[in-house]
Amino acid sequence: MSISSGWFAPRLLLPLAVFVLYALYLPFTGYTDQYFDAADYWKLPRRFYDGDGHFQLLHHAHSLRGYVWPLMLAAYQTALRWVWPAASTFRPLGALLAAALWGGVLPALWRAVGGKIAPAEAAARHAVLVGLGFLFWRDYFDFALADVPGLLALLTALTLVLRTEAPHHHPSTSPPHHFTTWLLAGALAGAALNIRPVFALSAGLLLLGTVWEGARSGGGRVAARVLLFGLGVGLVLAPQFISNLRHFQRATPLVLGQVVAGRSCSLYLDQLGWGLGTQRYETGLVPGHPYGLAYADPVGQAILDQEGIRSRVGGTCEGFASAEQALTVLARHAPALVPLYARHLFNGLDLRQPTPFLRPFRWPTFPLMALNYTVWFALGLLLWRGRLGQRLARRRAGLALVVLLAPCLLAVPTAIEPRFLLPLHLLAYTALAYGWPAHWTLRYAAAHPRQWPLLLAYSLFLMGCFALAAHIYGHLTGWPPLGELLRGGGTKG
């Protein structure tokens, strides 16, 4: 097959180009270490080794982190020592993850939901996707955080399942390799929920949605699908089950999610409490501000005070004592929570710097913020006036939306960080890159002068977003004043 063939170029050259882009960029991010959660993940592979230095899979024990991502890091660190003994860097693996995400899985997911990429436009549309990802998320690939690998596993599982549902074959005549596909999809779904427990709901929805689709299509292999998918999940989660039973006396294959080992408090319950008093949280690398950036929410704090609940970001085993208490309190204050969680959603979509660890601003972030708001306005326009809404109504696209938006809905009530809504960001970039009508150009807009209401709406949208962002900045704690930051003040992290 020639290098210019339609199969080779998008399937191999695109990931390779993305890998080269990130491999060239990441050494110049200015970061010199892994920090906070990233540092914890980077050190977790040590837990696989006993006192004599022997590797044992079941020696890993952690009440908050699953074993899959640390195991992958252990394999990577071992391989890195063989190739580059003096190195201790995540960057080559980060470049590989970027290549798999932007250059492989997202284009494949678009095709799996029935989207088309015209060969004549493929290069430009791929460039839009890769460019948006690079502009907004590039420094995330410098750190051993679990967000990208967990989501990458879920996206791959979703893509595999959707490809088996594509109307290329009648269900009763599906080729034998579909059985392997279901086993692999289950294994990837199990890996995703082990890496990021918030994906547990997505894994369940993925299985339920595909079973429903199989029943509708009249195929006689629904039971086989469930069995193979469940077997794949079980194979991945079996070590977690044995480890939980051995080290914590808990018979569950899921990550315990306990902030403090041996205590019943859970990270998500803590997050629900933090999310009431804090409408946004960011981790910063500024001397004198070791606890990051907390944006207080007076309404939520008043609810906590009224209920006699003490909750602060970073506190452990405080806040809600049980899920029942959390549901009771949230239901009691439901009317006040609607605008409160709407601010959370805005904060999760409001990207200000392309990094998980903020430093004092080295350049004005207003252009990046304006571009980010433009992305969301363009997505709204595409849903309203384009054909994207019709595509989303299709069963396969609907399944993809449900699976990927479920963890976002669970994240909104927490002390939100933009990375918590990464699935929603990726959906937006993919839709804009591949779903934007080719004739919607500046020349087209100039030829239709009646577009001024749209221009007015865009201007008002930008002003509203900036006004809301400025209002949220006014509740910033643990960080220098906004004016000092915008002048480039503070100490470089």
C-alpha positions as MATLAB code, in Angstrom:
seq = 'MSISSGWFAPRLLLPLAVFVLYALYLPFTGYTDQYFDAADYWKLPRRFYDGDGHFQLLHHAHSLRGYVWPLMLAAYQTALRWVWPAASTFRPLGALLAAALWGGVLPALWRAVGGKIAPAEAAARHAVLVGLGFLFWRDYFDFALADVPGLLALLTALTLVLRTEAPHHHPSTSPPHHFTTWLLAGALAGAALNIRPVFALSAGLLLLGTVWEGARSGGGRVAARVLLFGLGVGLVLAPQFISNLRHFQRATPLVLGQVVAGRSCSLYLDQLGWGLGTQRYETGLVPGHPYGLAYADPVGQAILDQEGIRSRVGGTCEGFASAEQALTVLARHAPALVPLYARHLFNGLDLRQPTPFLRPFRWPTFPLMALNYTVWFALGLLLWRGRLGQRLARRRAGLALVVLLAPCLLAVPTAIEPRFLLPLHLLAYTALAYGWPAHWTLRYAAAHPRQWPLLLAYSLFLMGCFALAAHIYGHLTGWPPLGELLRGGGTKG';
ca = [
       0.000    0.000    0.000;
       1.423    3.380   -0.963;
       2.142    6.056    1.562;
      -0.395    8.364   -0.070;
      -3.264    5.911    0.086;
      -6.528    6.927    1.712;
      -6.077    4.330    4.453;
      -2.492    5.071    5.449;
      -2.574    8.877    5.571;
      -5.350    9.474    8.136;
      -4.729    6.287   10.113;
      -0.976    6.533   10.582;
       0.383    9.866    9.424;
      -2.013   11.874   11.594;
      -1.073   10.190   14.921;
       2.584   10.397   13.929;
       2.287   14.128   13.227;
       0.575   14.696   16.584;
       3.263   12.694   18.376;
       6.020   14.776   16.767;
       4.183   18.002   17.645;
       3.942   17.144   21.336;
       7.386   15.545   21.502;
       8.859   18.819   20.256;
       6.694   21.009   22.498;
       6.592   19.273   25.898;
      10.286   19.795   26.801;
       9.615   23.549   26.695;
       6.564   23.794   28.968;
       8.717   25.199   31.765;
       7.640   22.554   34.271;
      10.424   20.630   35.942;
       8.577   17.999   37.977;
       5.319   16.174   38.630;
       3.101   18.000   41.131;
       0.296   17.145   43.556;
      -1.934   14.356   42.128;
       0.427   13.880   39.180;
       3.314   13.295   41.603;
       1.209   10.775   43.515;
       0.462    8.824   40.343;
       4.093    8.967   39.223;
       5.178    7.369   42.527;
       2.402    4.753   42.717;
       4.309    2.097   40.688;
       6.549    1.630   43.750;
       3.620   -0.056   45.476;
       3.942   -3.063   43.169;
       7.303   -3.954   44.699;
       7.789   -5.775   47.987;
      10.568   -5.184   50.493;
      12.998   -7.281   48.462;
      12.343   -5.309   45.288;
      10.323   -8.049   43.605;
       7.360   -7.055   41.452;
       4.006   -8.395   42.653;
       0.780   -7.278   41.006;
      -1.338   -7.826   44.118;
       1.129   -5.997   46.336;
      -0.432   -2.737   45.141;
      -2.885   -1.451   47.751;
      -4.508    1.963   47.656;
      -7.919    2.989   48.946;
      -8.263    5.862   46.457;
      -6.388    4.867   43.283;
      -6.946    1.853   41.068;
      -4.099   -0.355   39.903;
      -4.405   -0.055   36.087;
      -2.839    3.369   35.513;
      -0.003    2.766   38.023;
       0.646   -0.586   36.292;
       0.923    1.159   32.929;
       3.260    3.717   34.477;
       5.350    0.909   35.994;
       5.752   -0.692   32.566;
       6.617    2.667   31.026;
       9.151    3.565   33.720;
      10.823    0.164   33.348;
      11.028    0.520   29.557;
      12.336    4.071   29.907;
      15.157    2.888   32.169;
      16.181    0.360   29.543;
      16.189    2.908   26.723;
      17.294    6.014   28.615;
      18.739    5.052   32.032;
      19.311    8.605   33.238;
      15.813    9.852   32.346;
      12.793   10.184   34.577;
      10.210   11.947   32.470;
       6.589   11.417   31.517;
       6.859   13.371   28.276;
       7.341   10.534   25.734;
       4.295    8.771   27.154;
       2.392   12.069   27.182;
       3.164   12.546   23.479;
       1.927    9.004   22.788;
      -1.321    9.685   24.657;
      -1.824   12.908   22.684;
      -1.222   11.056   19.411;
      -3.720    8.342   20.352;
      -6.361   10.859   21.450;
      -6.203   13.633   18.838;
      -4.833   11.607   15.973;
      -6.534    8.265   16.446;
      -9.531    7.759   18.694;
     -11.481   10.990   18.170;
     -11.480   10.798   14.349;
     -12.389    7.100   14.627;
     -15.235    7.921   17.035;
     -16.633   10.478   14.575;
     -16.707    7.827   11.855;
     -18.201    5.275   14.248;
     -21.222    7.480   14.985;
     -21.880    7.822   11.258;
     -19.951   10.996   10.558;
     -18.067   11.385    7.301;
     -14.763   13.084    6.546;
     -14.398   14.033    2.902;
     -10.886   13.143    1.655;
     -10.436   16.586    0.098;
     -11.173   18.251    3.461;
      -9.573   15.673    5.765;
      -6.259   17.460    6.304;
      -7.896   20.784    7.191;
     -10.458   19.197    9.503;
      -7.842   17.089   11.283;
      -5.770   20.247   11.712;
      -8.719   22.017   13.380;
      -9.164   19.172   15.885;
      -5.466   18.908   16.682;
      -5.116   22.689   16.836;
      -7.984   23.150   19.281;
      -6.638   20.368   21.481;
      -3.158   21.859   21.437;
      -4.299   25.405   22.178;
      -6.432   24.449   25.161;
      -4.919   21.284   26.678;
      -1.285   20.983   25.605;
       0.375   21.129   29.043;
      -1.884   18.402   30.437;
       0.210   15.876   28.529;
       3.250   16.818   30.600;
       1.780   15.202   33.719;
       0.904   11.688   34.864;
      -2.702   12.569   35.709;
      -5.358    9.907   35.164;
      -7.868   12.053   33.236;
      -6.542   11.480   29.713;
      -5.667    7.752   29.962;
      -8.995    6.977   31.653;
     -10.988    8.872   29.045;
      -8.895    7.414   26.239;
      -9.793    3.891   27.415;
     -13.495    4.799   27.583;
     -13.462    6.456   24.150;
     -11.762    3.434   22.621;
     -14.283    1.047   24.180;
     -17.130    3.237   22.934;
     -15.666    3.375   19.433;
     -15.272   -0.412   19.283;
     -18.869   -0.957   20.370;
     -20.246    1.593   17.924;
     -18.312    0.049   15.064;
     -19.962   -3.297   15.735;
     -23.312   -1.488   15.551;
     -22.509    0.142   12.219;
     -24.860   -1.007    9.444;
     -22.159   -2.847    7.494;
     -23.403   -6.282    8.479;
     -26.696   -7.765    9.500;
     -26.514   -8.692   13.216;
     -27.183  -12.354   12.485;
     -24.217  -12.460   10.107;
     -21.727  -10.443   12.143;
     -18.180  -11.617   11.479;
     -16.470  -13.690   14.208;
     -14.007  -10.935   15.086;
     -16.894   -8.987   16.630;
     -16.686  -11.393   19.557;
     -13.091  -10.349   20.145;
     -14.182   -6.737   19.798;
     -16.729   -7.118   22.592;
     -14.183   -8.755   24.883;
     -11.688   -5.959   24.223;
     -14.377   -3.296   24.649;
     -15.261   -4.733   28.049;
     -11.610   -4.825   29.089;
     -11.167   -1.181   28.083;
     -14.361   -0.174   29.890;
     -13.087   -1.952   33.002;
      -9.749   -0.169   32.680;
     -11.518    3.181   32.306;
     -13.577    2.817   35.477;
     -10.544    1.535   37.378;
      -8.464    4.517   36.282;
     -11.305    7.007   36.833;
     -14.075    5.573   39.052;
     -16.427    8.324   37.850;
     -16.617    6.342   34.578;
     -18.412    3.442   36.289;
     -21.794    4.852   35.235;
     -20.538    5.274   31.673;
     -19.416    1.641   31.510;
     -22.840    0.490   32.688;
     -24.634    2.756   30.228;
     -22.419    1.517   27.412;
     -23.408   -2.077   28.101;
     -27.112   -1.287   28.570;
     -27.254    0.822   25.423;
     -25.662   -1.798   23.250;
     -27.848   -4.569   24.670;
     -30.911   -2.458   23.865;
     -29.633   -1.833   20.361;
     -28.950   -5.525   19.882;
     -32.461   -6.424   21.035;
     -34.003   -3.865   18.650;
     -32.043   -5.190   15.687;
     -33.266   -8.706   16.284;
     -29.829  -10.262   16.588;
     -29.606  -13.461   18.575;
     -26.313  -12.625   20.209;
     -27.315  -10.279   23.008;
     -26.419  -12.828   25.676;
     -23.051  -13.434   24.034;
     -22.393   -9.693   23.934;
     -23.179   -9.306   27.618;
     -21.077  -12.324   28.525;
     -18.048  -11.220   26.509;
     -18.286   -7.599   27.619;
     -18.677   -8.686   31.244;
     -15.798  -11.133   30.889;
     -13.548   -8.343   29.608;
     -14.534   -6.100   32.517;
     -14.056   -8.948   34.977;
     -10.590   -9.857   33.723;
      -9.398   -6.296   34.278;
     -11.099   -5.797   37.629;
     -10.190   -9.190   39.144;
      -6.828   -7.966   40.519;
      -8.587   -4.962   42.086;
     -11.118   -7.296   43.721;
      -8.390   -9.530   45.176;
      -6.364   -6.540   46.356;
      -9.385   -4.954   48.068;
     -10.210   -8.227   49.780;
      -6.641   -8.877   50.866;
      -5.678   -5.411   52.059;
      -8.989   -3.780   53.068;
     -11.312   -6.747   53.680;
     -13.757   -5.355   51.105;
     -15.279   -7.745   48.550;
     -15.674   -5.318   45.658;
     -13.992   -5.045   42.247;
     -14.357   -1.259   42.262;
     -11.862    1.256   43.563;
     -12.900    2.002   47.148;
     -12.705    5.759   46.684;
     -11.853    6.268   50.352;
      -9.955    9.438   51.174;
      -8.554    7.797   54.305;
      -7.987    4.040   54.197;
     -10.159    2.092   56.584;
     -12.688    4.906   57.051;
     -16.091    5.029   55.422;
     -15.782    8.555   54.039;
     -15.635    8.738   50.243;
     -13.961   11.197   47.936;
     -17.183   11.889   46.039;
     -19.095   12.765   49.219;
     -16.247   15.079   50.160;
     -16.411   16.586   46.681;
     -20.152   17.223   47.018;
     -19.493   19.164   50.204;
     -16.595   21.068   48.664;
     -18.772   21.829   45.656;
     -21.369   23.607   47.779;
     -18.918   26.045   49.288;
     -16.588   26.270   46.282;
     -17.782   26.971   42.755;
     -14.381   26.387   41.112;
     -11.021   24.984   42.125;
      -7.639   25.148   40.424;
      -4.257   23.905   41.521;
      -1.545   26.563   41.533;
       2.234   26.547   41.754;
       2.785   29.819   43.592;
       4.980   29.968   46.713;
       2.927   31.045   49.692;
      -0.278   29.587   48.238;
       0.152   25.830   48.677;
      -3.531   24.976   48.688;
      -4.388   26.199   45.205;
      -7.121   28.489   44.009;
     -10.544   28.196   45.617;
     -13.400   30.341   44.317;
     -15.929   30.609   47.121;
     -19.681   30.436   46.553;
     -21.559   32.521   49.153;
     -24.887   30.813   48.414;
     -23.470   27.338   48.861;
     -21.535   28.361   51.957;
     -24.738   29.708   53.470;
     -26.382   26.320   52.871;
     -23.500   24.555   54.607;
     -23.726   26.955   57.555;
     -27.483   26.504   57.774;
     -27.112   22.717   57.825;
     -24.223   22.821   60.288;
     -21.852   21.138   57.848;
     -18.162   21.951   57.803;
     -16.475   21.425   54.464;
     -13.322   22.883   52.965;
     -11.508   21.966   49.775;
      -8.773   19.476   50.549;
     -10.297   18.481   53.867;
     -10.691   14.759   54.417;
     -13.612   12.872   55.939;
     -15.649   15.999   56.540;
     -18.819   17.375   55.014;
     -21.570   14.868   54.266;
     -21.517   11.817   56.479;
     -23.505    9.624   54.070;
     -25.137    9.572   50.657;
     -28.548    9.784   52.329;
     -27.597   12.993   54.114;
     -26.211   14.479   50.909;
     -29.381   13.683   48.949;
     -31.576   15.069   51.722;
     -29.671   18.354   51.944;
     -29.449   18.820   48.193;
     -33.155   18.089   47.726;
     -34.062   20.542   50.504;
     -32.188   23.353   48.779;
     -32.924   22.364   45.177;
     -34.141   25.814   43.994;
     -30.924   27.497   45.163;
     -28.792   24.777   43.613;
     -29.979   25.387   40.047;
     -28.087   28.689   39.559;
     -25.266   27.430   41.784;
     -24.624   24.395   39.611;
     -25.108   26.494   36.478;
     -22.079   28.493   37.652;
     -20.256   25.208   38.151;
     -21.013   24.242   34.557;
     -19.712   27.580   33.297;
     -16.555   27.183   35.368;
     -15.998   23.705   33.991;
     -16.201   25.086   30.453;
     -14.156   28.229   31.182;
     -10.560   27.463   30.210;
      -8.076   30.163   31.186;
      -4.714   28.471   30.705;
      -3.792   25.215   28.913;
      -2.422   23.580   32.042;
      -3.702   21.738   35.134;
      -1.229   23.595   37.370;
      -1.634   27.344   37.057;
       1.267   29.697   37.420;
       1.089   33.496   37.521;
       0.083   34.640   34.081;
       3.062   34.924   31.754;
       0.863   36.383   29.025;
      -2.691   37.756   28.921;
      -5.212   34.927   28.882;
      -8.046   37.029   27.487;
      -7.387   35.857   23.884;
      -7.494   32.203   24.989;
     -10.656   32.799   27.003;
     -12.285   34.605   24.070;
     -11.389   31.746   21.733;
     -12.823   29.256   24.214;
     -16.100   31.200   24.434;
     -16.140   31.352   20.632;
     -15.908   27.556   20.499;
     -19.027   27.197   22.645;
     -20.904   29.837   20.649;
     -19.953   28.072   17.415;
     -21.144   24.749   18.835;
     -24.474   26.327   19.740;
     -24.744   27.742   16.221;
     -23.976   24.334   14.749;
     -26.683   22.721   16.853;
     -29.192   25.422   15.953;
     -28.624   26.040   12.259;
     -26.585   23.061   11.139;
     -27.387   19.388   10.817;
     -25.577   18.368   13.960;
     -28.829   18.066   15.893;
     -30.137   15.573   13.322;
     -26.955   13.531   13.623;
     -27.168   13.511   17.416;
     -30.688   12.102   17.173;
     -29.325    8.914   15.617;
     -29.087    5.961   17.965;
     -25.335    5.502   17.793;
     -24.658    9.206   18.310;
     -27.174    9.267   21.161;
     -25.425    6.369   22.859;
     -22.078    8.174   22.546;
     -23.558   11.320   24.078;
     -25.106    9.488   27.029;
     -21.932    7.551   27.783;
     -19.645   10.601   27.599;
     -21.905   13.140   29.292;
     -22.708   10.913   32.295;
     -19.380   11.596   34.093;
     -19.759   15.304   33.339;
     -23.149   15.381   35.064;
     -21.624   13.649   38.084;
     -18.785   16.178   38.131;
     -20.885   19.367   37.975;
     -21.897   19.315   41.696;
     -18.276   18.973   42.817;
     -15.567   21.594   43.332;
     -15.307   21.804   39.580;
     -12.123   21.889   37.560;
     -12.135   22.187   33.744;
     -10.511   18.753   33.383;
     -13.577   17.194   35.037;
     -15.573   18.128   31.916;
     -12.919   16.945   29.470;
     -15.394   14.596   27.688;
     -17.650   17.556   26.911;
     -14.733   19.620   25.623;
     -13.628   16.782   23.353;
     -17.160   16.328   22.013;
     -17.287   20.026   21.145;
     -13.934   20.034   19.332;
     -14.766   16.889   17.375;
     -18.171   18.212   16.316;
     -16.730   21.535   15.181;
     -13.778   20.000   13.363;
     -15.738   17.407   11.434;
     -19.319   18.690   11.509;
     -18.863   22.345   10.532;
     -20.430   22.877    7.074;
     -17.746   23.464    4.457;
     -19.613   26.427    2.957;
     -19.804   28.317    6.263;
     -16.862   30.596    5.546;
     -16.125   34.297    6.004;
     -16.816   34.776    2.302;
     -20.206   33.144    2.763;
     -20.967   35.417    5.726;
     -19.918   38.497    3.757;
     -22.226   37.489    0.913;
     -25.142   37.335    3.334;
     -25.237   40.777    4.990;
     -28.281   39.896    7.066;
     -26.018   38.147    9.537;
     -25.855   41.178   11.823;
     -28.282   39.663   14.398;
     -25.880   36.742   14.678;
     -22.932   39.103   15.128;
     -24.874   40.957   17.820;
     -25.690   37.696   19.601;
     -22.033   36.691   19.472;
     -20.935   40.039   20.921;
     -23.465   39.802   23.738;
     -22.419   36.216   24.427;
     -18.758   37.203   24.727;
     -19.556   40.118   27.012;
     -21.772   37.948   29.185;
     -19.084   35.266   29.521;
     -16.392   37.772   30.439;
     -18.711   39.473   32.921;
     -19.521   36.167   34.609;
     -15.833   35.202   34.684;
     -14.961   38.554   36.291;
     -17.723   38.053   38.873;
     -16.322   34.628   39.732;
     -12.823   36.088   40.040;
     -14.228   38.343   42.739;
     -14.701   35.292   44.972;
     -11.133   34.075   44.549;
      -9.333   32.998   47.718;
      -5.789   31.838   48.302;
      -4.373   33.742   45.324;
      -3.174   37.277   44.528;
      -5.784   39.808   43.363;
      -6.948   39.646   39.750;
      -5.302   42.932   38.817;
      -1.935   41.749   40.080;
      -2.239   38.541   38.086;
      -3.145   40.310   34.856;
      -0.100   42.565   35.271;
       2.048   39.429   35.437;
       2.671   39.801   39.154;
       3.432   37.060   41.601;
       6.268   34.599   41.746;
       6.877   32.219   38.895;
       6.169   28.610   39.826;
];
